[in-house]
């Protein structure tokens, strides 16, 4: 269920329902923590095709995180 939630967020992002800035601000911290946790993946096959959407999303969020600067205007509609 936890990974599925992030896949739902990724699908909303990929569909244009939310922006990458909102996805990053609201969800990236936990997605990145999950991606990088060896304990989390101990009983889950991380490279399974079933987690491709999650993996792509978390890696994209990590890339954004590495160069992130907060700009308030990105979060106004």
PQR file with spaces between the fields and no chain letter, atoms N, CA, C, O and H, PARSE charges and radii, in Angstrom:
ATOM       1  N    UNK     1       0.837   -1.189    0.000 -0.4000 1.5000
ATOM       2  CA   UNK     1       0.000    0.000    0.000 -0.0000 2.0000
ATOM       3  C    UNK     1       0.885    1.257    0.000  0.5500 1.7000
ATOM       4  O    UNK     1       0.582    2.223   -0.700 -0.5500 1.4000
ATOM       5  N    UNK     2       1.964    1.251    0.771 -0.4000 1.5000
ATOM       6  CA   UNK     2       2.846    2.408    0.869 -0.0000 2.0000
ATOM       7  C    UNK     2       3.444    2.757   -0.493  0.5500 1.7000
ATOM       8  O    UNK     2       3.401    3.914   -0.909 -0.5500 1.4000
ATOM       9  H    UNK     2       2.211    0.466    1.340  0.4000 1.0000
ATOM      10  N    UNK     3       4.000    1.769   -1.187 -0.4000 1.5000
ATOM      11  CA   UNK     3       4.579    2.013   -2.509 -0.0000 2.0000
ATOM      12  C    UNK     3       3.503    2.374   -3.513  0.5500 1.7000
ATOM      13  O    UNK     3       3.723    3.208   -4.392 -0.5500 1.4000
ATOM      14  H    UNK     3       4.036    0.828   -0.849  0.4000 1.0000
ATOM      15  N    UNK     4       2.355    1.758   -3.390 -0.4000 1.5000
ATOM      16  CA   UNK     4       1.240    2.059   -4.285 -0.0000 2.0000
ATOM      17  C    UNK     4       0.799    3.503   -4.184  0.5500 1.7000
ATOM      18  O    UNK     4       0.422    4.109   -5.188 -0.5500 1.4000
ATOM      19  H    UNK     4       2.176    1.081   -2.676  0.4000 1.0000
ATOM      20  N    UNK     5       0.840    4.065   -2.983 -0.4000 1.5000
ATOM      21  CA   UNK     5       0.499    5.473   -2.808 -0.0000 2.0000
ATOM      22  C    UNK     5       1.421    6.357   -3.644  0.5500 1.7000
ATOM      23  O    UNK     5       0.955    7.271   -4.324 -0.5500 1.4000
ATOM      24  H    UNK     5       1.146    3.573   -2.168  0.4000 1.0000
ATOM      25  N    UNK     6       2.711    6.092   -3.597 -0.4000 1.5000
ATOM      26  CA   UNK     6       3.657    6.891   -4.370 -0.0000 2.0000
ATOM      27  C    UNK     6       3.492    6.664   -5.866  0.5500 1.7000
ATOM      28  O    UNK     6       3.729    7.573   -6.662 -0.5500 1.4000
ATOM      29  H    UNK     6       3.089    5.350   -3.044  0.4000 1.0000
ATOM      30  N    UNK     7       3.092    5.470   -6.250 -0.4000 1.5000
ATOM      31  CA   UNK     7       2.808    5.241   -7.658 -0.0000 2.0000
ATOM      32  C    UNK     7       1.587    6.043   -8.098  0.5500 1.7000
ATOM      33  O    UNK     7       1.552    6.538   -9.224 -0.5500 1.4000
ATOM      34  H    UNK     7       2.899    4.732   -5.604  0.4000 1.0000
ATOM      35  N    UNK     8       0.593    6.178   -7.237 -0.4000 1.5000
ATOM      36  CA   UNK     8      -0.561    7.033   -7.547 -0.0000 2.0000
ATOM      37  C    UNK     8      -0.125    8.480   -7.728  0.5500 1.7000
ATOM      38  O    UNK     8      -0.573    9.151   -8.659 -0.5500 1.4000
ATOM      39  H    UNK     8       0.621    5.775   -6.322  0.4000 1.0000
ATOM      40  N    UNK     9       0.739    8.963   -6.853 -0.4000 1.5000
ATOM      41  CA   UNK     9       1.258   10.327   -6.973 -0.0000 2.0000
ATOM      42  C    UNK     9       2.026   10.472   -8.293  0.5500 1.7000
ATOM      43  O    UNK     9       1.879   11.474   -8.992 -0.5500 1.4000
ATOM      44  H    UNK     9       1.102    8.418   -6.098  0.4000 1.0000
ATOM      45  N    UNK    10       2.836    9.480   -8.625 -0.4000 1.5000
ATOM      46  CA   UNK    10       3.611    9.517   -9.869 -0.0000 2.0000
ATOM      47  C    UNK    10       2.697    9.566  -11.085  0.5500 1.7000
ATOM      48  O    UNK    10       2.970   10.294  -12.040 -0.5500 1.4000
ATOM      49  H    UNK    10       2.955    8.666   -8.057  0.4000 1.0000
ATOM      50  N    UNK    11       1.625    8.801  -11.056 -0.4000 1.5000
ATOM      51  CA   UNK    11       0.680    8.814  -12.173 -0.0000 2.0000
ATOM      52  C    UNK    11       0.001   10.172  -12.282  0.5500 1.7000
ATOM      53  O    UNK    11      -0.208   10.667  -13.389 -0.5500 1.4000
ATOM      54  H    UNK    11       1.404    8.210  -10.280  0.4000 1.0000
ATOM      55  N    UNK    12      -0.348   10.784  -11.149 -0.4000 1.5000
ATOM      56  CA   UNK    12      -0.925   12.132  -11.190 -0.0000 2.0000
ATOM      57  C    UNK    12       0.077   13.131  -11.768  0.5500 1.7000
ATOM      58  O    UNK    12      -0.291   14.002  -12.557 -0.5500 1.4000
ATOM      59  H    UNK    12      -0.178   10.382  -10.249  0.4000 1.0000
ATOM      60  N    UNK    13       1.327   13.002  -11.377 -0.4000 1.5000
ATOM      61  CA   UNK    13       2.378   13.863  -11.913 -0.0000 2.0000
ATOM      62  C    UNK    13       2.533   13.642  -13.411  0.5500 1.7000
ATOM      63  O    UNK    13       2.559   14.605  -14.177 -0.5500 1.4000
ATOM      64  H    UNK    13       1.626   12.295  -10.736  0.4000 1.0000
ATOM      65  N    UNK    14       2.635   12.402  -13.832 -0.4000 1.5000
ATOM      66  CA   UNK    14       2.815   12.081  -15.245 -0.0000 2.0000
ATOM      67  C    UNK    14       1.615   12.496  -16.089  0.5500 1.7000
ATOM      68  O    UNK    14       1.761   12.755  -17.283 -0.5500 1.4000
ATOM      69  H    UNK    14       2.613   11.619  -13.210  0.4000 1.0000
ATOM      70  N    UNK    15       0.433   12.561  -15.484 -0.4000 1.5000
ATOM      71  CA   UNK    15      -0.781   12.955  -16.195 -0.0000 2.0000
ATOM      72  C    UNK    15      -0.994   14.460  -16.203  0.5500 1.7000
ATOM      73  O    UNK    15      -1.909   14.958  -16.858 -0.5500 1.4000
ATOM      74  H    UNK    15       0.315   12.350  -14.513  0.4000 1.0000
ATOM      75  N    UNK    16      -0.155   15.179  -15.481 -0.4000 1.5000
ATOM      76  CA   UNK    16      -0.291   16.629  -15.431 -0.0000 2.0000
ATOM      77  C    UNK    16      -1.301   17.128  -14.417  0.5500 1.7000
ATOM      78  O    UNK    16      -1.647   18.310  -14.424 -0.5500 1.4000
ATOM      79  H    UNK    16       0.588   14.775  -14.949  0.4000 1.0000
ATOM      80  N    UNK    17      -1.784   16.250  -13.540 -0.4000 1.5000
ATOM      81  CA   UNK    17      -2.751   16.667  -12.526 -0.0000 2.0000
ATOM      82  C    UNK    17      -2.100   17.454  -11.406  0.5500 1.7000
ATOM      83  O    UNK    17      -2.751   18.285  -10.773 -0.5500 1.4000
ATOM      84  H    UNK    17      -1.503   15.290  -13.534  0.4000 1.0000
ATOM      85  N    UNK    18      -0.822   17.203  -11.152 -0.4000 1.5000
ATOM      86  CA   UNK    18      -0.053   18.002  -10.205 -0.0000 2.0000
ATOM      87  C    UNK    18       1.281   18.353  -10.861  0.5500 1.7000
ATOM      88  O    UNK    18       1.738   17.656  -11.767 -0.5500 1.4000
ATOM      89  H    UNK    18      -0.293   16.528  -11.667  0.4000 1.0000
ATOM      90  N    UNK    19       1.889   19.420  -10.405 -0.4000 1.5000
ATOM      91  CA   UNK    19       3.174   19.838  -10.968 -0.0000 2.0000
ATOM      92  C    UNK    19       4.314   19.107  -10.270  0.5500 1.7000
ATOM      93  O    UNK    19       4.145   18.563   -9.179 -0.5500 1.4000
ATOM      94  H    UNK    19       1.517   19.986   -9.670  0.4000 1.0000
ATOM      95  N    UNK    20       5.469   19.105  -10.913 -0.4000 1.5000
ATOM      96  CA   UNK    20       6.630   18.452  -10.304 -0.0000 2.0000
ATOM      97  C    UNK    20       7.032   19.153   -9.018  0.5500 1.7000
ATOM      98  O    UNK    20       7.547   18.518   -8.098 -0.5500 1.4000
ATOM      99  H    UNK    20       5.606   19.547  -11.800  0.4000 1.0000
ATOM     100  N    UNK    21       6.801   20.462   -8.949 -0.4000 1.5000
ATOM     101  CA   UNK    21       7.162   21.205   -7.744 -0.0000 2.0000
ATOM     102  C    UNK    21       6.266   20.811   -6.569  0.5500 1.7000
ATOM     103  O    UNK    21       6.747   20.655   -5.447 -0.5500 1.4000
ATOM     104  H    UNK    21       6.382   20.978   -9.697  0.4000 1.0000
ATOM     105  N    UNK    22       4.979   20.652   -6.822 -0.4000 1.5000
ATOM     106  CA   UNK    22       4.058   20.226   -5.765 -0.0000 2.0000
ATOM     107  C    UNK    22       4.355   18.781   -5.365  0.5500 1.7000
ATOM     108  O    UNK    22       4.380   18.467   -4.175 -0.5500 1.4000
ATOM     109  H    UNK    22       4.589   20.778   -7.734  0.4000 1.0000
ATOM     110  N    UNK    23       4.579   17.901   -6.337 -0.4000 1.5000
ATOM     111  CA   UNK    23       4.914   16.508   -6.024 -0.0000 2.0000
ATOM     112  C    UNK    23       6.171   16.439   -5.175  0.5500 1.7000
ATOM     113  O    UNK    23       6.242   15.674   -4.213 -0.5500 1.4000
ATOM     114  H    UNK    23       4.559   18.157   -7.304  0.4000 1.0000
ATOM     115  N    UNK    24       7.156   17.239   -5.535 -0.4000 1.5000
ATOM     116  CA   UNK    24       8.402   17.246   -4.764 -0.0000 2.0000
ATOM     117  C    UNK    24       8.160   17.759   -3.349  0.5500 1.7000
ATOM     118  O    UNK    24       8.563   17.121   -2.377 -0.5500 1.4000
ATOM     119  H    UNK    24       7.099   17.860   -6.316  0.4000 1.0000
ATOM     120  N    UNK    25       7.509   18.896   -3.234 -0.4000 1.5000
ATOM     121  CA   UNK    25       7.291   19.523   -1.939 -0.0000 2.0000
ATOM     122  C    UNK    25       6.486   18.622   -0.995  0.5500 1.7000
ATOM     123  O    UNK    25       6.792   18.534    0.194 -0.5500 1.4000
ATOM     124  H    UNK    25       7.182   19.415   -4.024  0.4000 1.0000
ATOM     125  N    UNK    26       5.463   17.958   -1.523 -0.4000 1.5000
ATOM     126  CA   UNK    26       4.552   17.194   -0.676 -0.0000 2.0000
ATOM     127  C    UNK    26       4.999   15.750   -0.425  0.5500 1.7000
ATOM     128  O    UNK    26       4.702   15.198    0.634 -0.5500 1.4000
ATOM     129  H    UNK    26       5.214   18.030   -2.489  0.4000 1.0000
ATOM     130  N    UNK    27       5.702   15.131   -1.368 -0.4000 1.5000
ATOM     131  CA   UNK    27       5.890   13.689   -1.291 -0.0000 2.0000
ATOM     132  C    UNK    27       7.327   13.198   -1.427  0.5500 1.7000
ATOM     133  O    UNK    27       7.587   12.024   -1.161 -0.5500 1.4000
ATOM     134  H    UNK    27       5.943   15.579   -2.229  0.4000 1.0000
ATOM     135  N    UNK    28       8.256   14.037   -1.824 -0.4000 1.5000
ATOM     136  CA   UNK    28       9.591   13.538   -2.160 -0.0000 2.0000
ATOM     137  C    UNK    28      10.371   13.013   -0.958  0.5500 1.7000
ATOM     138  O    UNK    28      11.096   12.027   -1.085 -0.5500 1.4000
ATOM     139  H    UNK    28       8.045   14.990   -2.039  0.4000 1.0000
ATOM     140  N    UNK    29      10.239   13.638    0.186 -0.4000 1.5000
ATOM     141  CA   UNK    29      11.051   13.230    1.327 -0.0000 2.0000
ATOM     142  C    UNK    29      10.888   11.736    1.604  0.5500 1.7000
ATOM     143  O    UNK    29      11.877   11.007    1.689 -0.5500 1.4000
ATOM     144  H    UNK    29       9.649   14.440    0.289  0.4000 1.0000
ATOM     145  N    UNK    30       9.637   11.278    1.745 -0.4000 1.5000
ATOM     146  CA   UNK    30       9.403    9.877    2.091 -0.0000 2.0000
ATOM     147  C    UNK    30       9.700    8.940    0.926  0.5500 1.7000
ATOM     148  O    UNK    30      10.151    7.815    1.142 -0.5500 1.4000
ATOM     149  H    UNK    30       8.833   11.870    1.676  0.4000 1.0000
ATOM     150  N    UNK    31       9.456    9.381   -0.296 -0.4000 1.5000
ATOM     151  CA   UNK    31       9.789    8.543   -1.461 -0.0000 2.0000
ATOM     152  C    UNK    31      11.296    8.321   -1.538  0.5500 1.7000
ATOM     153  O    UNK    31      11.746    7.204   -1.795 -0.5500 1.4000
ATOM     154  H    UNK    31       9.089   10.295   -0.472  0.4000 1.0000
ATOM     155  N    UNK    32      12.070    9.371   -1.319 -0.4000 1.5000
ATOM     156  CA   UNK    32      13.532    9.255   -1.358 -0.0000 2.0000
ATOM     157  C    UNK    32      14.029    8.386   -0.209  0.5500 1.7000
ATOM     158  O    UNK    32      14.905    7.543   -0.405 -0.5500 1.4000
ATOM     159  H    UNK    32      11.704   10.277   -1.110  0.4000 1.0000
ATOM     160  N    UNK    33      13.479    8.583    0.984 -0.4000 1.5000
ATOM     161  CA   UNK    33      13.877    7.760    2.126 -0.0000 2.0000
ATOM     162  C    UNK    33      13.608    6.290    1.842  0.5500 1.7000
ATOM     163  O    UNK    33      14.437    5.432    2.145 -0.5500 1.4000
ATOM     164  H    UNK    33      12.768    9.267    1.142  0.4000 1.0000
ATOM     165  N    UNK    34      12.473    6.006    1.271 -0.4000 1.5000
ATOM     166  CA   UNK    34      12.116    4.634    0.928 -0.0000 2.0000
ATOM     167  C    UNK    34      13.061    4.078   -0.132  0.5500 1.7000
ATOM     168  O    UNK    34      13.551    2.956   -0.002 -0.5500 1.4000
ATOM     169  H    UNK    34      11.800    6.703    1.024  0.4000 1.0000
ATOM     170  N    UNK    35      13.315    4.846   -1.163 -0.4000 1.5000
ATOM     171  CA   UNK    35      14.204    4.417   -2.242 -0.0000 2.0000
ATOM     172  C    UNK    35      15.575    4.032   -1.712  0.5500 1.7000
ATOM     173  O    UNK    35      16.158    3.044   -2.160 -0.5500 1.4000
ATOM     174  H    UNK    35      12.917    5.758   -1.269  0.4000 1.0000
ATOM     175  N    UNK    36      16.095    4.800   -0.766 -0.4000 1.5000
ATOM     176  CA   UNK    36      17.468    4.617   -0.285 -0.0000 2.0000
ATOM     177  C    UNK    36      17.596    3.684    0.913  0.5500 1.7000
ATOM     178  O    UNK    36      18.707    3.431    1.377 -0.5500 1.4000
ATOM     179  H    UNK    36      15.622    5.602   -0.403  0.4000 1.0000
ATOM     180  N    UNK    37      16.487    3.172    1.418 -0.4000 1.5000
ATOM     181  CA   UNK    37      16.511    2.327    2.610 -0.0000 2.0000
ATOM     182  C    UNK    37      16.721    0.850    2.258  0.5500 1.7000
ATOM     183  O    UNK    37      15.879    0.238    1.601 -0.5500 1.4000
ATOM     184  H    UNK    37      15.584    3.377    1.041  0.4000 1.0000
ATOM     185  N    UNK    38      17.836    0.288    2.695 -0.4000 1.5000
ATOM     186  CA   UNK    38      18.063   -1.142    2.469 -0.0000 2.0000
ATOM     187  C    UNK    38      17.129   -1.989    3.341  0.5500 1.7000
ATOM     188  O    UNK    38      16.730   -3.083    2.944 -0.5500 1.4000
ATOM     189  H    UNK    38      18.520    0.784    3.230  0.4000 1.0000
ATOM     190  N    UNK    39      16.788   -1.490    4.507 -0.4000 1.5000
ATOM     191  CA   UNK    39      15.873   -2.220    5.388 -0.0000 2.0000
ATOM     192  C    UNK    39      14.482   -2.333    4.771  0.5500 1.7000
ATOM     193  O    UNK    39      13.848   -3.386    4.846 -0.5500 1.4000
ATOM     194  H    UNK    39      17.112   -0.600    4.830  0.4000 1.0000
ATOM     195  N    UNK    40      14.013   -1.256    4.166 -0.4000 1.5000
ATOM     196  CA   UNK    40      12.686   -1.286    3.565 -0.0000 2.0000
ATOM     197  C    UNK    40      12.595   -2.349    2.477  0.5500 1.7000
ATOM     198  O    UNK    40      11.594   -3.060    2.385 -0.5500 1.4000
ATOM     199  H    UNK    40      14.528   -0.401    4.105  0.4000 1.0000
ATOM     200  N    UNK    41      13.629   -2.460    1.658 -0.4000 1.5000
ATOM     201  CA   UNK    41      13.618   -3.366    0.514 -0.0000 2.0000
ATOM     202  C    UNK    41      14.063   -4.787    0.854  0.5500 1.7000
ATOM     203  O    UNK    41      14.202   -5.612   -0.049 -0.5500 1.4000
ATOM     204  H    UNK    41      14.442   -1.883    1.733  0.4000 1.0000
ATOM     205  N    UNK    42      14.287   -5.092    2.122 -0.4000 1.5000
ATOM     206  CA   UNK    42      14.817   -6.407    2.483 -0.0000 2.0000
ATOM     207  C    UNK    42      13.903   -7.562    2.065  0.5500 1.7000
ATOM     208  O    UNK    42      14.401   -8.646    1.762 -0.5500 1.4000
ATOM     209  H    UNK    42      14.174   -4.422    2.856  0.4000 1.0000
ATOM     210  N    UNK    43      12.592   -7.363    2.040 -0.4000 1.5000
ATOM     211  CA   UNK    43      11.655   -8.417    1.653 -0.0000 2.0000
ATOM     212  C    UNK    43      10.868   -8.079    0.396  0.5500 1.7000
ATOM     213  O    UNK    43       9.872   -8.733    0.087 -0.5500 1.4000
ATOM     214  H    UNK    43      12.188   -6.482    2.286  0.4000 1.0000
ATOM     215  N    UNK    44      11.312   -7.060   -0.328 -0.4000 1.5000
ATOM     216  CA   UNK    44      10.642   -6.629   -1.552 -0.0000 2.0000
ATOM     217  C    UNK    44      11.668   -6.606   -2.674  0.5500 1.7000
ATOM     218  O    UNK    44      12.779   -6.108   -2.494 -0.5500 1.4000
ATOM     219  H    UNK    44      12.121   -6.528   -0.078  0.4000 1.0000
ATOM     220  N    UNK    45      11.302   -7.134   -3.815 -0.4000 1.5000
ATOM     221  CA   UNK    45      12.206   -7.132   -4.956 -0.0000 2.0000
ATOM     222  C    UNK    45      12.173   -5.740   -5.603  0.5500 1.7000
ATOM     223  O    UNK    45      11.283   -5.438   -6.398 -0.5500 1.4000
ATOM     224  H    UNK    45      10.399   -7.538   -3.961  0.4000 1.0000
ATOM     225  N    UNK    46      13.131   -4.919   -5.260 -0.4000 1.5000
ATOM     226  CA   UNK    46      13.156   -3.519   -5.690 -0.0000 2.0000
ATOM     227  C    UNK    46      13.187   -3.360   -7.203  0.5500 1.7000
ATOM     228  O    UNK    46      12.615   -2.409   -7.736 -0.5500 1.4000
ATOM     229  H    UNK    46      13.853   -5.164   -4.614  0.4000 1.0000
ATOM     230  N    UNK    47      13.833   -4.260   -7.885 -0.4000 1.5000
ATOM     231  CA   UNK    47      13.976   -4.140   -9.338 -0.0000 2.0000
ATOM     232  C    UNK    47      12.838   -4.816  -10.107  0.5500 1.7000
ATOM     233  O    UNK    47      12.901   -4.938  -11.331 -0.5500 1.4000
ATOM     234  H    UNK    47      14.297   -5.032   -7.452  0.4000 1.0000
ATOM     235  N    UNK    48      11.818   -5.248   -9.404 -0.4000 1.5000
ATOM     236  CA   UNK    48      10.662   -5.857  -10.056 -0.0000 2.0000
ATOM     237  C    UNK    48       9.988   -4.842  -10.970  0.5500 1.7000
ATOM     238  O    UNK    48       9.938   -3.651  -10.664 -0.5500 1.4000
ATOM     239  H    UNK    48      11.767   -5.150   -8.410  0.4000 1.0000
ATOM     240  N    UNK    49       9.476   -5.323  -12.083 -0.4000 1.5000
ATOM     241  CA   UNK    49       8.758   -4.465  -13.021 -0.0000 2.0000
ATOM     242  C    UNK    49       7.563   -3.781  -12.344  0.5500 1.7000
ATOM     243  O    UNK    49       7.120   -2.723  -12.791 -0.5500 1.4000
ATOM     244  H    UNK    49       9.517   -6.291  -12.332  0.4000 1.0000
ATOM     245  N    UNK    50       7.054   -4.371  -11.292 -0.4000 1.5000
ATOM     246  CA   UNK    50       5.896   -3.820  -10.601 -0.0000 2.0000
ATOM     247  C    UNK    50       6.202   -2.530   -9.852  0.5500 1.7000
ATOM     248  O    UNK    50       5.283   -1.789   -9.504 -0.5500 1.4000
ATOM     249  H    UNK    50       7.414   -5.231  -10.929  0.4000 1.0000
ATOM     250  N    UNK    51       7.459   -2.253   -9.602 -0.4000 1.5000
ATOM     251  CA   UNK    51       7.828   -1.035   -8.875 -0.0000 2.0000
ATOM     252  C    UNK    51       8.533   -0.018   -9.772  0.5500 1.7000
ATOM     253  O    UNK    51       9.162    0.913   -9.268 -0.5500 1.4000
ATOM     254  H    UNK    51       8.206   -2.855   -9.885  0.4000 1.0000
ATOM     255  N    UNK    52       8.437   -0.179  -11.079 -0.4000 1.5000
ATOM     256  CA   UNK    52       9.090    0.723  -12.024 -0.0000 2.0000
ATOM     257  C    UNK    52       8.580    2.156  -11.883  0.5500 1.7000
ATOM     258  O    UNK    52       9.372    3.098  -11.888 -0.5500 1.4000
ATOM     259  H    UNK    52       7.925   -0.934  -11.489  0.4000 1.0000
ATOM     260  N    UNK    53       7.279    2.324  -11.759 -0.4000 1.5000
ATOM     261  CA   UNK    53       6.712    3.673  -11.638 -0.0000 2.0000
ATOM     262  C    UNK    53       7.225    4.336  -10.365  0.5500 1.7000
ATOM     263  O    UNK    53       7.594    5.511  -10.377 -0.5500 1.4000
ATOM     264  H    UNK    53       6.636    1.558  -11.755  0.4000 1.0000
ATOM     265  N    UNK    54       7.249    3.577   -9.260 -0.4000 1.5000
ATOM     266  CA   UNK    54       7.786    4.132   -8.021 -0.0000 2.0000
ATOM     267  C    UNK    54       9.258    4.498   -8.174  0.5500 1.7000
ATOM     268  O    UNK    54       9.669    5.601   -7.812 -0.5500 1.4000
ATOM     269  H    UNK    54       6.949    2.623   -9.251  0.4000 1.0000
ATOM     270  N    UNK    55      10.047    3.576   -8.707 -0.4000 1.5000
ATOM     271  CA   UNK    55      11.482    3.819   -8.864 -0.0000 2.0000
ATOM     272  C    UNK    55      11.729    5.076   -9.705  0.5500 1.7000
ATOM     273  O    UNK    55      12.554    5.915   -9.342 -0.5500 1.4000
ATOM     274  H    UNK    55       9.713    2.681   -9.001  0.4000 1.0000
ATOM     275  N    UNK    56      11.019    5.202  -10.818 -0.4000 1.5000
ATOM     276  CA   UNK    56      11.182    6.382  -11.679 -0.0000 2.0000
ATOM     277  C    UNK    56      10.810    7.663  -10.930  0.5500 1.7000
ATOM     278  O    UNK    56      11.513    8.671  -11.013 -0.5500 1.4000
ATOM     279  H    UNK    56      10.349    4.521  -11.113  0.4000 1.0000
ATOM     280  N    UNK    57       9.699    7.608  -10.202 -0.4000 1.5000
ATOM     281  CA   UNK    57       9.245    8.776   -9.438 -0.0000 2.0000
ATOM     282  C    UNK    57      10.264    9.165   -8.374  0.5500 1.7000
ATOM     283  O    UNK    57      10.640   10.333   -8.277 -0.5500 1.4000
ATOM     284  H    UNK    57       9.129    6.789  -10.134  0.4000 1.0000
ATOM     285  N    UNK    58      10.710    8.211   -7.583 -0.4000 1.5000
ATOM     286  CA   UNK    58      11.641    8.505   -6.489 -0.0000 2.0000
ATOM     287  C    UNK    58      12.972    9.034   -7.028  0.5500 1.7000
ATOM     288  O    UNK    58      13.552    9.955   -6.452 -0.5500 1.4000
ATOM     289  H    UNK    58      10.405    7.262   -7.661  0.4000 1.0000
ATOM     290  N    UNK    59      13.448    8.464   -8.112 -0.4000 1.5000
ATOM     291  CA   UNK    59      14.701    8.949   -8.710 -0.0000 2.0000
ATOM     292  C    UNK    59      14.535   10.357   -9.269  0.5500 1.7000
ATOM     293  O    UNK    59      15.441   11.184   -9.170 -0.5500 1.4000
ATOM     294  H    UNK    59      12.977    7.716   -8.580  0.4000 1.0000
ATOM     295  N    UNK    60      13.375   10.620   -9.855 -0.4000 1.5000
ATOM     296  CA   UNK    60      13.106   11.977  -10.351 -0.0000 2.0000
ATOM     297  C    UNK    60      13.055   12.970   -9.190  0.5500 1.7000
ATOM     298  O    UNK    60      13.589   14.074   -9.292 -0.5500 1.4000
ATOM     299  H    UNK    60      12.640    9.948   -9.936  0.4000 1.0000
ATOM     300  N    UNK    61      12.421   12.584   -8.101 -0.4000 1.5000
ATOM     301  CA   UNK    61      12.347   13.452   -6.928 -0.0000 2.0000
ATOM     302  C    UNK    61      13.729   13.672   -6.326  0.5500 1.7000
ATOM     303  O    UNK    61      14.035   14.770   -5.862 -0.5500 1.4000
ATOM     304  H    UNK    61      11.987   11.687   -8.018  0.4000 1.0000
ATOM     305  N    UNK    62      14.562   12.639   -6.330 -0.4000 1.5000
ATOM     306  CA   UNK    62      15.933   12.762   -5.823 -0.0000 2.0000
ATOM     307  C    UNK    62      16.722   13.762   -6.668  0.5500 1.7000
ATOM     308  O    UNK    62      17.476   14.575   -6.134 -0.5500 1.4000
ATOM     309  H    UNK    62      14.313   11.747   -6.707  0.4000 1.0000
ATOM     310  N    UNK    63      16.544   13.696   -7.972 -0.4000 1.5000
ATOM     311  CA   UNK    63      17.224   14.637   -8.868 -0.0000 2.0000
ATOM     312  C    UNK    63      16.783   16.076   -8.580  0.5500 1.7000
ATOM     313  O    UNK    63      17.611   16.985   -8.543 -0.5500 1.4000
ATOM     314  H    UNK    63      15.931   13.036   -8.405  0.4000 1.0000
ATOM     315  N    UNK    64      15.498   16.276   -8.379 -0.4000 1.5000
ATOM     316  CA   UNK    64      14.984   17.610   -8.047 -0.0000 2.0000
ATOM     317  C    UNK    64      15.521   18.044   -6.684  0.5500 1.7000
ATOM     318  O    UNK    64      15.921   19.196   -6.514 -0.5500 1.4000
ATOM     319  H    UNK    64      14.824   15.537   -8.409  0.4000 1.0000
ATOM     320  N    UNK    65      15.532   17.138   -5.725 -0.4000 1.5000
ATOM     321  CA   UNK    65      16.015   17.448   -4.369 -0.0000 2.0000
ATOM     322  C    UNK    65      17.464   17.920   -4.377  0.5500 1.7000
ATOM     323  O    UNK    65      17.833   18.826   -3.629 -0.5500 1.4000
ATOM     324  H    UNK    65      15.208   16.202   -5.863  0.4000 1.0000
ATOM     325  N    UNK    66      18.269   17.313   -5.211 -0.4000 1.5000
ATOM     326  CA   UNK    66      19.693   17.652   -5.254 -0.0000 2.0000
ATOM     327  C    UNK    66      19.956   19.087   -5.690  0.5500 1.7000
ATOM     328  O    UNK    66      21.018   19.638   -5.399 -0.5500 1.4000
ATOM     329  H    UNK    66      17.969   16.577   -5.818  0.4000 1.0000
ATOM     330  N    UNK    67      18.995   19.699   -6.388 -0.4000 1.5000
ATOM     331  CA   UNK    67      19.186   21.085   -6.836 -0.0000 2.0000
ATOM     332  C    UNK    67      18.040   21.988   -6.369  0.5500 1.7000
ATOM     333  O    UNK    67      17.800   23.040   -6.960 -0.5500 1.4000
ATOM     334  H    UNK    67      18.133   19.251   -6.624  0.4000 1.0000
ATOM     335  N    UNK    68      17.340   21.582   -5.319 -0.4000 1.5000
ATOM     336  CA   UNK    68      16.142   22.287   -4.874 -0.0000 2.0000
ATOM     337  C    UNK    68      16.447   23.617   -4.210  0.5500 1.7000
ATOM     338  O    UNK    68      17.339   23.716   -3.367 -0.5500 1.4000
ATOM     339  H    UNK    68      17.535   20.727   -4.838  0.4000 1.0000
ATOM     340  N    UNK    69      15.699   24.635   -4.597 -0.4000 1.5000
ATOM     341  CA   UNK    69      15.618   25.905   -3.883 -0.0000 2.0000
ATOM     342  C    UNK    69      14.138   26.263   -3.819  0.5500 1.7000
ATOM     343  O    UNK    69      13.420   26.130   -4.810 -0.5500 1.4000
ATOM     344  H    UNK    69      14.974   24.555   -5.282  0.4000 1.0000
ATOM     345  N    UNK    70      13.691   26.709   -2.674 -0.4000 1.5000
ATOM     346  CA   UNK    70      12.278   27.025   -2.492 -0.0000 2.0000
ATOM     347  C    UNK    70      11.955   28.365   -3.128  0.5500 1.7000
ATOM     348  O    UNK    70      12.598   29.374   -2.841 -0.5500 1.4000
ATOM     349  H    UNK    70      14.274   26.817   -1.869  0.4000 1.0000
ATOM     350  N    UNK    71      10.956   28.363   -3.991 -0.4000 1.5000
ATOM     351  CA   UNK    71      10.443   29.601   -4.591 -0.0000 2.0000
ATOM     352  C    UNK    71       8.936   29.584   -4.419  0.5500 1.7000
ATOM     353  O    UNK    71       8.232   28.775   -5.023 -0.5500 1.4000
ATOM     354  H    UNK    71      10.433   27.543   -4.224  0.4000 1.0000
ATOM     355  N    UNK    72       8.457   30.488   -3.585 -0.4000 1.5000
ATOM     356  CA   UNK    72       7.049   30.521   -3.199 -0.0000 2.0000
ATOM     357  C    UNK    72       6.101   30.556   -4.405  0.5500 1.7000
ATOM     358  O    UNK    72       5.033   29.946   -4.355 -0.5500 1.4000
ATOM     359  H    UNK    72       9.029   31.145   -3.094  0.4000 1.0000
ATOM     360  N    UNK    73       6.462   31.245   -5.470 -0.4000 1.5000
ATOM     361  CA   UNK    73       5.570   31.401   -6.625 -0.0000 2.0000
ATOM     362  C    UNK    73       5.254   30.073   -7.298  0.5500 1.7000
ATOM     363  O    UNK    73       4.241   29.972   -7.991 -0.5500 1.4000
ATOM     364  H    UNK    73       7.330   31.741   -5.510  0.4000 1.0000
ATOM     365  N    UNK    74       6.077   29.064   -7.120 -0.4000 1.5000
ATOM     366  CA   UNK    74       5.827   27.764   -7.739 -0.0000 2.0000
ATOM     367  C    UNK    74       4.617   27.054   -7.120  0.5500 1.7000
ATOM     368  O    UNK    74       4.087   26.108   -7.702 -0.5500 1.4000
ATOM     369  H    UNK    74       6.900   29.146   -6.557  0.4000 1.0000
ATOM     370  N    UNK    75       4.188   27.505   -5.957 -0.4000 1.5000
ATOM     371  CA   UNK    75       3.152   26.799   -5.226 -0.0000 2.0000
ATOM     372  C    UNK    75       1.835   27.568   -5.167  0.5500 1.7000
ATOM     373  O    UNK    75       0.955   27.245   -4.370 -0.5500 1.4000
ATOM     374  H    UNK    75       4.619   28.274   -5.484  0.4000 1.0000
ATOM     375  N    UNK    76       1.710   28.568   -6.002 -0.4000 1.5000
ATOM     376  CA   UNK    76       0.455   29.330   -6.109 -0.0000 2.0000
ATOM     377  C    UNK    76      -0.223   28.971   -7.408  0.5500 1.7000
ATOM     378  O    UNK    76       0.434   28.726   -8.419 -0.5500 1.4000
ATOM     379  H    UNK    76       2.425   28.830   -6.650  0.4000 1.0000
ATOM     380  N    UNK    77      -1.518   28.942   -7.378 -0.4000 1.5000
ATOM     381  CA   UNK    77      -2.266   28.629   -8.598 -0.0000 2.0000
ATOM     382  C    UNK    77      -2.749   29.900   -9.239  0.5500 1.7000
ATOM     383  O    UNK    77      -3.402   29.856  -10.282 -0.5500 1.4000
ATOM     384  H    UNK    77      -2.052   29.141   -6.556  0.4000 1.0000
